[in-house]
């Protein structure tokens, strides 16, 4: 079964049987439930923005969604090929009641998904997402008659407007970046990033070498921007004698950099570096999720701010950012959230702020990276039998380490003086995920093995 329903939307592999995979029937059913949900909040005609990444099934899924929206009596603003942050911005720009982003993010080519937004261009809350899922299981919806069908209000790209808004930010020093004339290699994995990232960079006066920038949806490699998937751009940066490489995922909400020597800047440090720059101009607090690097905390405190942790998930990071009034936040997967533009992970704003910092410091990528504390992360998991009470197991771990700094808002995270471990249960299978971070890879791996041993002992495995 590859149809996954969650509070953030619905995703699955294309084709197969309804209810088991992402089929036309599932797409229409879920879109209808979303319209019903919005209709509970507003009387009268709804306006909904629709945009998609370049994956192979995108046009088909988009046509089904548009038709379903019109058939439900909602008006549509179709922004076509658009990044996830671009669709989020388009919702508020068009004063819409919501938006649907058609993207499976970093999932392989056979996957697609519907991600749902509210009127602020932000992802639905837990309660709101559950309401949509509940409505999707009901069959008592009455569709409007012909005179009440919706209309397509516009079919117009939002990409140029997104770029314009990024360049207009006060902390984006366009002139400083242009003077540096950076040479940049871009790997956009043949999705929509191949349209917007090179254009943004050229607006900033950069010489751009395009790699996998044709938005064909035929991903040139595994689309998740992890080091093992980025050997091609690492070689290209060295070969082209470029200043850096820029890597985005298919919907352009995650950002990774490659240094001038072909080494990874490391995805975790995308947010760290951008936050360091922002905090040098805007005093304040930061937020990332519990599984993100401790380096953000270190940088924040060095700049005189306070660091706050949230549960894993963009919607949780955003909620915490609003609660504490954070000036910047995000996730360790390369997701930068800059509230001055909007509350969403945005690779375009990450690129512009990072290049401004690089230009102002005059440092090369490797030298800038060396200014940050070095941490190494290890990600593991342990499979349990279905009969094991995972929550009880995590409570036992929490009790064992009651004398340490423990956070239980999302699983159990234990902060030791020199390292940390975060244990989270999966919502879809009987496993516990074990994330550790330490000053060396050997220490991170050793900490992970220590807790795997404790979990096996508790579970009698």
Helices and strands as residue ranges (DSSP letters): E 3-6, E 9-13, H 24-39, E 47-52, H 58-71, E 75-81, H 84-93, E 98-102, E 111-117, H 126-136, G 146-148, E 152-155, H 159-167, H 174-180, E 183-187, H 193-203, E 207-211, G 227-229, H 231-239, E 244-248, E 255-258, H 268-281, E 286-289, H 295-302, E 307-310, H 314-324, E 328-331, E 335-337, H 347-361, H 365-369, E 376-383, H 390-400, E 405-407, E 412-415, E 420-425, E 431-438, H 441-459
